[in-house]
């Protein structure tokens, strides 16, 4: 659709905000309450958008208001426009005061516990007026929020498949998985230990098919042993840390998490090398999307800290 004076005059930023609010809240009434407009005003704004574009943007289905393909395309465009405007305002604020601004980061729990929390601690001390918005979620959700521009970038353990057509991957360093026990566990006090010595121990791992479980099974198979029985499962890395620290369970952790948590909990890395035990930790950004100065500052600190972690590993 070619841009012309008719569309330029009728396509207003406020109307676009109203459409996006209707989609986000699921109804005109809820959008009116959020934006403090009347329902007729929002209905009129959406009708004006449809008239200017010559396309229906919303349909009423069984589940309520739904976007048409035309509406979906416009909302995606609107998200990009709002994101660019937000970054522009952040840039102006940063130029006026380099110590202020907001950064939105998506990460998984182990990466937050090690790398991301350490970067935040450093930046908060140096620039106390920076606002940090951290989303700790599953990788699939993080990527969805990155595409929707709800976060500025992600720091994750990269696992295939990755949408490299739309995402840019910058590897910070390779992070190994290690076997961990509590400091009071019998295995922690042995001078020499083999993987066979841990066959009858109680293990706590993430549930389902996962990298940690597969890695542990391969390590046991390589020694001609059956994989150990998993006594407990949980998605929470912190829960696994607490169970291990109590002295009864063994688990597998990314070294990035232990860098911080071993100082706070009674945990010990057992001297057993796992097979193919590392995965890359990377900054993931949308291609062709400019980052705000504060986001760039966060990534710069993450690179510096990651370099130190890589040297320690």
C-alpha positions in Angstrom: 0.0 0.0 0.0 1.6 3.3 -1.1 1.9 6.1 1.4 -0.1 9.2 0.3 -1.5 12.4 1.8 -4.9 10.7 2.6 -3.3 8.0 4.7 -0.7 10.3 6.2 -3.4 12.7 7.4 -5.7 10.0 8.8 -3.2 7.5 10.3 -2.6 9.0 13.8 -0.3 7.7 16.4 -3.0 8.0 19.1 -5.3 5.8 17.0 -2.6 3.2 16.6 -2.1 3.1 20.4 -5.8 2.5 20.8 -5.8 -0.4 18.4 -2.9 -2.0 20.3 -4.6 -1.5 23.6 -7.7 -3.2 22.3 -5.6 -6.2 21.2 -3.6 -6.3 24.5 -6.6 -6.1 26.8 -8.9 -8.2 24.6 -11.8 -5.7 24.3 -12.8 -2.1 23.7 -14.2 -1.6 27.2 -10.9 -2.7 28.9 -8.9 -0.6 26.5 -11.0 2.4 27.3 -10.4 1.9 31.0 -6.7 1.6 30.5 -6.3 4.6 28.3 -9.0 6.7 30.1 -11.0 7.2 26.9 -14.7 6.5 26.2 -15.6 3.3 24.4 -17.2 5.3 21.5 -13.9 7.3 21.1 -11.9 4.1 20.7 -14.5 2.5 18.3 -14.4 5.7 16.2 -10.6 5.7 16.1 -10.5 2.1 14.9 -13.2 2.8 12.3 -11.1 5.7 11.1 -8.0 3.5 10.7 -10.1 0.9 8.8 -11.5 3.7 6.5 -8.0 5.2 5.9 -6.5 1.8 5.0 -9.5 0.4 3.3 -9.2 -2.9 5.3 -11.0 -4.5 8.2 -8.6 -4.7 11.2 -10.7 -6.5 13.8 -13.2 -9.4 13.8 -15.5 -10.5 16.5 -15.1 -14.3 17.1 -16.1 -16.8 19.7 -13.1 -15.8 21.8 -13.9 -12.1 21.5 -12.1 -9.5 19.4 -9.5 -11.0 17.0 -7.1 -9.4 14.6 -7.5 -9.9 10.9 -4.3 -10.4 8.9 -4.4 -6.7 8.0 -4.8 -5.8 11.7 -2.0 -8.1 12.7 0.4 -6.5 10.2 -0.5 -3.0 11.5 -0.1 -4.0 15.1 3.4 -5.5 14.4 4.3 -2.2 12.7 2.9 -0.3 15.6 5.0 -2.3 18.1 8.1 -1.5 16.1 7.2 2.2 15.9 6.6 2.4 19.7 9.9 0.5 20.3 11.9 2.9 18.1 10.2 5.9 19.8 11.0 4.5 23.2 14.7 4.0 22.2 14.8 7.6 20.8 13.5 9.0 24.1 16.0 6.9 26.0 18.8 8.2 23.8 17.8 11.8 24.4 17.6 11.0 28.2 21.0 9.3 28.0 22.6 12.2 26.2 21.2 14.5 28.8 22.3 12.2 31.6 24.4 9.1 30.8 23.7 7.6 34.2 19.9 7.3 33.7 17.7 5.2 31.5 15.9 1.8 31.3 17.2 -1.6 30.0 15.0 -4.6 29.5 16.8 -8.0 29.6 15.4 -11.5 29.1 17.4 -14.5 30.5 17.1 -17.9 31.9 17.5 -18.6 35.6 21.1 -20.0 35.7 22.3 -17.1 33.5 20.5 -14.6 35.7 22.0 -16.1 38.9 25.5 -15.8 37.6 26.3 -13.4 34.8 23.2 -11.1 34.6 22.9 -10.5 38.4 26.6 -9.6 38.5 26.3 -7.1 35.7 23.3 -5.5 37.4 25.2 -5.2 40.6 28.1 -3.5 38.9 26.0 -1.1 36.9 23.7 -0.2 39.8 26.7 0.8 41.9 28.2 2.9 39.0 24.9 4.3 37.7 22.3 4.2 40.4 19.6 5.8 38.3 19.5 3.1 35.6 16.3 1.1 35.8 16.6 -2.6 35.2 13.6 -4.7 33.9 14.6 -8.4 34.0 12.4 -11.2 32.6 13.6 -14.6 33.8 11.6 -17.1 31.7 11.9 -20.2 29.5 14.0 -19.7 26.3 11.0 -20.1 24.0 9.1 -17.3 25.9 12.2 -15.1 25.9 12.5 -15.3 22.1 8.8 -14.5 21.7 9.2 -11.4 23.8 12.3 -10.4 21.9 10.4 -10.7 18.6 7.6 -8.7 20.1 10.1 -6.0 21.3 9.0 -6.4 24.9 12.7 -6.8 25.8 15.8 -5.1 24.4 17.9 -8.3 24.2 18.4 -11.7 25.7 21.3 -13.5 27.4 20.8 -17.2 27.1 22.5 -20.6 26.7 22.1 -21.0 23.0 20.4 -24.2 21.8 19.4 -25.2 18.3 17.3 -24.3 16.4 17.9 -20.6 16.3 16.1 -18.2 13.9 19.3 -16.7 12.6 17.4 -14.9 9.8 15.9 -12.5 12.3 18.2 -12.9 15.3 21.8 -11.9 15.8 23.9 -14.2 18.1 27.0 -12.9 19.8 28.7 -15.7 21.8 30.2 -14.4 25.0 31.9 -17.7 26.1 31.4 -21.4 26.5 29.9 -22.4 29.8 30.5 -25.9 31.1 28.1 -28.0 33.1 29.6 -29.5 36.3 28.5 -32.0 38.9 27.7 -30.4 42.2 27.2 -31.6 45.7 26.8 -30.0 49.1 30.0 -29.4 51.1 28.9 -32.1 53.6 28.1 -34.8 51.0 30.4 -37.9 51.4 31.5 -37.4 47.7 32.7 -33.9 48.4 35.3 -35.2 50.9 36.8 -38.0 48.8 40.3 -37.3 47.4 39.7 -39.5 44.3 36.3 -40.0 42.8 35.0 -41.6 39.6 31.6 -41.4 37.9 31.0 -45.0 38.9 31.1 -44.0 42.6 28.0 -41.8 42.0 25.8 -44.4 40.4 23.7 -45.0 43.5 23.5 -41.4 44.7 20.3 -39.3 44.8 20.2 -37.0 41.8 18.0 -33.9 41.2 17.7 -32.7 37.6 15.3 -30.7 35.3 12.3 -32.8 34.2 11.8 -34.4 30.8 14.3 -34.6 27.9 17.0 -32.0 28.7 20.7 -31.3 28.1 21.7 -32.0 31.7 20.0 -35.4 31.8 21.3 -36.4 28.4 24.8 -35.3 29.3 24.7 -37.4 32.6 23.4 -40.5 30.7 26.2 -40.2 28.1 28.9 -39.9 30.8 27.7 -43.0 32.5 27.3 -44.9 29.2 30.9 -44.1 28.3 32.0 -46.0 31.4 29.8 -48.9 30.6 27.3 -48.0 33.3 23.5 -47.5 33.3 22.3 -44.0 34.0 21.5 -43.3 37.6 18.0 -43.1 38.9 16.7 -39.5 39.2 15.3 -39.1 42.6 13.8 -35.6 42.1 13.0 -33.2 39.3 12.4 -29.5 39.2 12.7 -26.7 36.6 14.0 -24.4 39.2 17.8 -24.1 39.3 17.5 -22.5 42.8 15.5 -25.5 44.1 18.2 -27.9 42.8 20.9 -25.7 44.4 19.1 -25.8 47.8 18.6 -29.6 47.6 22.3 -30.1 46.8 23.4 -27.7 49.5 21.4 -29.7 52.1 23.9 -32.5 51.5 21.7 -35.4 50.2 21.5 -34.7 46.5 23.8 -34.4 43.5 23.0 -32.2 40.5 24.4 -30.6 37.4 24.8 -26.8 37.1 26.1 -24.4 34.6 29.4 -23.0 35.9 28.0 -19.4 35.3 25.5 -19.9 38.1 28.0 -21.4 40.6 30.4 -18.5 40.2 28.0 -16.5 42.4 26.0 -19.1 44.3 28.9 -21.1 45.6 29.8 -18.0 47.7 26.3 -18.0 49.3 25.7 -21.8 49.6 27.7 -24.7 50.8 28.3 -26.2 47.3 31.2 -28.0 45.9 32.1 -29.0 42.3 33.1 -32.6 42.0 36.3 -33.3 39.9 34.6 -35.3 37.2 34.7 -34.2 33.6 31.5 -34.7 31.7 31.4 -35.5 28.0 30.6 -32.6 25.6 29.8 -30.6 28.7 29.6 -27.0 27.5 27.2 -24.8 25.7 27.6 -21.2 24.5 26.2 -18.3 26.4 25.3 -15.5 24.0 23.7 -12.1 23.7 20.7 -12.4 21.3 19.3 -9.3 19.6 16.9 -8.6 16.8 18.7 -8.0 13.5 18.4 -4.4 12.1 17.2 -3.1 15.5 19.2 -0.4 17.1 19.8 -0.7 20.8 19.5 2.2 23.3 22.7 3.5 24.8 21.8 2.0 28.2 21.3 -1.4 26.6 24.6 -1.1 24.8 26.3 -0.2 28.1 24.8 -3.3 29.8 26.1 -5.6 27.0 29.6 -4.0 27.2 29.7 -4.9 30.9 28.4 -8.4 30.1 31.3 -8.9 27.6 33.9 -7.8 30.1 32.5 -10.0 32.9 32.1 -13.0 30.5 35.8 -12.7 29.5 36.7 -13.0 33.2 34.5 -16.0 33.6 35.9 -17.7 30.5 39.4 -17.3 31.9 38.3 -18.8 35.2 36.8 -21.8 33.5 
